[in-house]
Amino acid sequence: MLKWSLEQAHAFYSQHPTKSSQSFDEVAKFMSSDVIVALEIAADNAVENWLSLIGSENSLTARASAPNTIRALFGTDGLKNAVHGSESSAMADYEIEYVFGASGGYTTALLNNCTCLMIKPDAIQGGQAGRIIDTVLEEGFEISAMEQFRLDQSVAEEFFEVYKGVLPEFSQMVEHVISAPVIVMEVRQENAVQALRKLVGPHDPDTACLLYTSP
């Protein structure tokens, strides 16, 4: 998740010669108007498959020609068309480097009235990350920052230090979160810490099921 200035959005789209100067300015202004979520996705023929999945650049055209594509389902027009797709492998390389390389790092974290939520590897690998994020939003939280990355052991041990000597499974917990990428979010709400702890439930899932599952 990141927030661009108008200049940063202009720079990102400067390599798109197919856009007219008017649409270029409109897109840059729109893309810098609020936060965006950027993803690097990987698959065989990733560029072609992603472009096929998202559909025509104009959502109105997409609804007529391919109604089950992402832009047809979630976009409204040629500007507010839900998602971006790199036009070629070369463009994808440029855009990935721009967003995730040395020029990236535009954090949206506000660091007030907030708490930290980590989606662990088991949930991500089990395909549950989207459902967890949906639940957080449905419960009235604002997600003000989000990033996926890998923790190294020293960082993970420092992050979970409060549990050292308290939970017998401390070492296993550290090993688990460094085994694969995690998604970490800054979430905001009134009494954010207490509200999120209530939402996620006890540390032990079995205990959580006993306490919160209706008979």
C-alpha positions in Angstrom: 0.0 0.0 0.0 1.4 3.4 -0.9 0.4 7.0 -1.6 1.9 8.8 -4.5 2.4 12.5 -5.0 1.2 13.9 -8.4 4.9 14.0 -9.5 5.4 10.3 -8.6 2.2 9.3 -10.5 3.4 11.3 -13.5 6.8 9.5 -13.4 5.1 6.1 -13.2 3.0 6.8 -16.2 5.6 8.6 -18.2 6.6 5.4 -20.0 3.1 4.9 -21.4 3.2 6.6 -24.9 -0.2 5.3 -25.9 -2.0 7.7 -23.5 -2.9 11.1 -24.7 -1.7 14.1 -22.8 -5.2 14.8 -21.4 -5.8 11.2 -20.3 -2.2 11.1 -18.9 -2.8 14.1 -16.7 -6.2 12.7 -15.6 -4.8 9.3 -14.7 -1.9 10.8 -12.8 -4.2 13.1 -10.8 -6.6 10.2 -10.0 -3.8 7.8 -9.0 -2.3 10.3 -6.6 -5.7 11.2 -5.1 -5.6 8.4 -2.4 -3.8 5.3 -1.4 -3.3 2.4 -3.8 -2.3 -1.3 -3.3 0.6 -2.5 -5.6 1.3 -6.2 -6.2 3.9 -8.1 -8.0 2.2 -11.2 -9.3 4.0 -14.2 -10.8 2.8 -17.0 -13.1 3.6 -18.5 -16.5 2.8 -15.8 -19.1 1.9 -13.5 -16.3 1.5 -10.3 -18.3 -0.8 -11.9 -20.9 -2.8 -13.8 -18.4 -3.3 -10.8 -16.2 -4.4 -8.6 -19.1 -6.9 -11.2 -20.1 -8.2 -11.5 -16.5 -8.7 -7.7 -16.1 -10.3 -7.0 -19.4 -10.5 -3.8 -21.5 -9.0 -0.6 -20.2 -12.5 1.0 -20.3 -14.9 -0.8 -17.9 -17.9 0.1 -20.0 -16.2 -1.7 -23.0 -15.2 -4.6 -20.7 -18.8 -5.1 -19.5 -19.9 -5.4 -23.1 -17.2 -7.7 -24.4 -16.0 -9.7 -21.3 -18.5 -9.2 -18.4 -16.6 -11.5 -16.0 -13.3 -9.6 -16.1 -12.1 -7.6 -13.1 -12.6 -4.2 -14.8 -16.1 -5.2 -15.9 -17.1 -6.3 -12.4 -15.4 -3.6 -10.3 -14.7 -0.6 -12.5 -17.0 2.2 -13.7 -15.3 3.8 -16.8 -12.0 4.3 -18.5 -10.4 6.2 -15.5 -11.9 4.4 -12.5 -11.4 0.9 -13.9 -10.3 -0.8 -10.6 -6.9 -2.2 -11.6 -3.8 -1.5 -13.6 -2.0 -4.0 -15.8 1.4 -3.7 -17.4 1.2 -3.6 -21.2 4.3 -5.8 -21.8 7.1 -7.7 -20.1 9.4 -4.7 -20.5 6.8 -2.4 -19.0 6.3 -4.8 -16.1 10.0 -4.8 -15.4 10.0 -0.9 -15.3 6.9 -0.7 -13.2 8.0 -3.3 -10.7 11.3 -1.6 -10.3 9.6 1.8 -9.9 7.3 0.6 -7.2 9.4 -2.0 -5.3 12.9 -0.9 -6.1 15.1 1.9 -4.6 12.6 4.6 -5.7 9.7 3.0 -3.8 9.0 3.0 -0.1 6.2 5.6 0.0 4.6 4.4 3.3 1.1 5.4 4.2 1.5 4.6 7.9 0.0 7.3 10.1 1.3 5.9 13.5 -1.6 7.2 15.6 -4.8 5.6 16.9 -3.6 2.4 15.4 -2.3 -1.1 16.0 -0.5 -3.8 14.1 -2.1 -6.8 12.4 0.0 -9.6 10.9 -1.4 -12.2 8.6 0.9 -15.3 9.2 2.2 -17.7 6.5 -0.4 -20.4 7.3 -3.3 -18.1 6.5 -1.6 -16.7 3.4 -0.7 -20.2 2.0 -4.2 -21.4 2.9 -5.8 -18.7 0.7 -7.4 -16.9 3.7 -5.6 -13.5 3.5 -8.4 -11.9 1.5 -11.1 -13.1 3.8 -9.2 -11.8 6.8 -8.8 -8.4 5.2 -12.5 -8.3 4.3 -13.4 -9.2 7.9 -11.2 -6.4 9.3 -12.9 -3.9 7.0 -16.4 -5.2 7.7 -15.7 -4.7 11.4 -15.1 -1.0 10.8 -11.3 -0.8 10.9 -9.4 1.4 8.4 -6.4 -0.2 6.9 -4.0 2.7 6.7 -0.8 0.8 5.7 -0.1 -2.7 4.3 3.0 -4.5 3.1 4.0 -8.1 2.4 7.6 -9.1 3.2 9.7 -11.8 4.8 11.0 -11.4 8.4 14.4 -12.6 9.3 14.9 -14.4 12.6 16.4 -11.4 14.6 13.5 -9.2 13.6 10.9 -11.8 14.4 12.4 -12.5 17.8 12.4 -8.8 18.6 8.8 -8.5 17.4 7.6 -11.4 19.6 9.9 -10.6 22.5 7.0 -9.9 24.8 6.1 -13.7 24.5 9.6 -14.9 25.3 9.6 -16.9 28.5 5.8 -16.7 28.6 4.7 -19.0 25.7 6.4 -22.4 25.6 6.0 -22.3 21.8 7.9 -19.1 21.4 10.6 -20.7 19.2 8.1 -22.4 17.0 6.2 -19.2 16.6 9.3 -17.4 15.4 10.2 -20.2 13.1 6.8 -20.1 11.6 6.7 -16.4 10.8 10.1 -16.5 9.1 9.3 -19.6 7.0 7.4 -17.6 4.3 6.1 -14.1 3.6 3.8 -12.3 6.0 1.3 -9.5 5.4 1.6 -6.7 8.0 -1.0 -3.9 8.3 -1.5 -0.7 10.3 -5.2 -0.7 11.2 -7.1 2.2 12.8 -10.2 2.5 14.9 -11.3 4.0 18.2 -9.5 1.9 20.9 -7.7 0.1 18.1 -5.6 -2.3 20.3 -8.5 -3.6 22.4 -10.9 -3.7 19.4 -8.5 -5.8 17.3 -7.6 -8.1 20.1 -11.3 -8.8 20.6 -11.7 -9.4 16.9 -8.8 -11.8 16.5 -9.5 -13.7 19.7 -7.2 -15.7 21.9 -3.8 -16.8 20.8 -4.8 -20.5 20.8 -7.3 -21.2 18.0 -8.8 -24.1 19.9 -9.5 -21.8 22.9 -11.0 -19.2 20.5 -13.3 -21.8 19.0 -14.6 -22.8 22.5 -15.1 -19.1 23.5 -16.6 -17.7 20.3 -18.3 -20.5 18.4 -22.1 -20.5 18.9 -23.6 -23.9 19.9 
